[in-house]
Each structure stands twice: as C-alpha cells, then as structure tokens.
Amino acid sequence: MTTLKPTVSIEYCPKCGWMLRAAYMGQELLSTFTDELHGVLLQPSEVGGSYIIRIDGTVVFDRKEKGRFPEIKELKQIVRDVVSPEKSLGHSDKTA
C-alpha cells in the first residue's frame, strides 16, 4: 500500500504579475523536498491580490493575512514542519 505524498498549491494573482514568484517558490520547494512531495500546483486565482499557499488544501500562508509574501527560508520551514518534521534544512533551518 502506497502512502500519498502531500501536494503544495500556490494560488497567485495573475493580474498582479505574481506567476514568476509562484514558479520560483515552487521550484525551490521541489528542489528541497524531492522525496517528500507529490508535487507543486500553480493555481491562478480569480481573486485579485491573492497569494495563498496550501498543503493538501490546508492554508499554511496567506499574503493578505500576513500583509507580506513569505521569505523562501520561512516557506521551506513551514512546509518541512508539515511534511517532514525530522528533515534538516541545513543553512535554511531555524536557529536554536
């Protein structure tokens, strides 16, 4: 029996020109979590100003709530804490 790996979705506002930002973040996540993720979905939003990151449908970062975009280091830590808590992120890891 195969356990399904989680999927990260990045919902972005295409009218704001945020597709490249979403693609960059998706690439970084796929590079870091090669064995832990099923994939990254880039999803154009119909809501202006939207930039929401979900893991299997659960919101883990919402630009409108936070008032900013996530730093890539921060996003990797958020994803790691959900999909592979034991994984070391090396130089991108939280400082003790």
C-alpha positions as CSV (number, residue, x, y, z in Angstrom):
1,M,0.0,0.0,0.0
2,T,1.4,3.4,-1.0
3,T,1.1,6.4,1.2
4,L,0.2,9.5,-0.8
5,K,2.7,12.3,-0.6
6,P,1.4,15.8,0.1
7,T,0.8,18.4,-2.7
8,V,1.6,22.0,-2.2
9,S,-0.6,24.5,-4.1
10,I,0.4,28.1,-4.7
11,E,-2.6,30.3,-5.6
12,Y,-1.4,33.5,-7.1
13,C,-2.9,36.6,-8.7
14,P,-2.1,36.6,-12.4
15,K,-3.2,40.2,-12.8
16,C,-0.6,41.3,-10.2
17,G,2.2,39.5,-12.1
18,W,3.0,37.0,-9.4
19,M,3.2,33.9,-11.6
20,L,7.1,34.0,-11.7
21,R,7.2,34.4,-7.9
22,A,5.0,31.4,-7.5
23,A,7.0,29.4,-10.0
24,Y,10.3,30.3,-8.2
25,M,8.8,29.2,-4.8
26,G,7.5,26.0,-6.4
27,Q,10.9,25.2,-7.9
28,E,12.6,25.8,-4.5
29,L,10.1,23.5,-2.7
30,L,10.5,20.8,-5.3
31,S,14.3,21.0,-5.1
32,T,14.3,20.9,-1.3
33,F,11.6,18.3,-0.8
34,T,12.3,16.0,-3.8
35,D,11.3,12.8,-1.9
36,E,8.7,14.3,0.4
37,L,6.2,16.0,-2.0
38,H,3.9,14.6,-4.7
39,G,4.2,17.9,-6.5
40,V,3.5,21.7,-6.5
41,L,0.5,23.1,-8.2
42,L,0.5,26.7,-9.5
43,Q,-3.1,27.9,-9.5
44,P,-4.1,31.3,-11.0
45,S,-6.6,33.0,-8.7
46,E,-9.8,34.7,-9.7
47,V,-9.4,36.9,-6.6
48,G,-7.2,40.0,-7.0
49,G,-4.2,40.2,-4.8
50,S,-4.4,36.6,-3.7
51,Y,-1.3,34.6,-2.8
52,I,-2.2,31.6,-0.8
53,I,0.0,28.6,-0.1
54,R,-1.7,25.3,0.9
55,I,-0.6,21.8,1.7
56,D,-3.3,19.3,0.7
57,G,-5.9,22.0,0.9
58,T,-4.9,23.4,4.3
59,V,-3.8,27.1,4.2
60,V,-0.2,27.5,5.6
61,F,0.4,31.0,4.4
62,D,-1.9,33.8,3.2
63,R,-0.3,37.0,1.9
64,K,-3.5,39.0,2.8
65,E,-3.5,37.8,6.4
66,K,0.2,38.3,6.9
67,G,0.5,41.5,4.9
68,R,3.6,40.3,3.0
69,F,5.0,37.4,1.0
70,P,6.8,34.6,2.7
71,E,10.6,34.5,2.6
72,I,11.8,31.3,0.9
73,K,13.6,30.2,4.0
74,E,10.4,30.7,6.0
75,L,8.3,28.8,3.5
76,K,10.7,25.9,3.5
77,Q,10.4,25.7,7.3
78,I,6.6,25.8,7.2
79,V,6.5,23.1,4.6
80,R,9.1,21.0,6.4
81,D,7.2,21.2,9.7
82,V,4.2,19.7,8.0
83,V,5.5,17.2,5.5
84,S,8.8,16.0,7.1
85,P,9.4,17.4,10.6
86,E,12.6,15.4,11.1
87,K,14.3,16.8,7.9
88,S,17.2,19.2,8.3
89,L,17.2,22.2,6.1
90,G,20.9,22.9,6.6
91,H,21.6,26.7,6.4
92,S,18.0,27.4,5.9
93,D,17.0,25.9,9.2
94,K,15.7,27.8,12.2
95,T,18.4,28.9,14.6
96,A,18.2,27.5,18.1
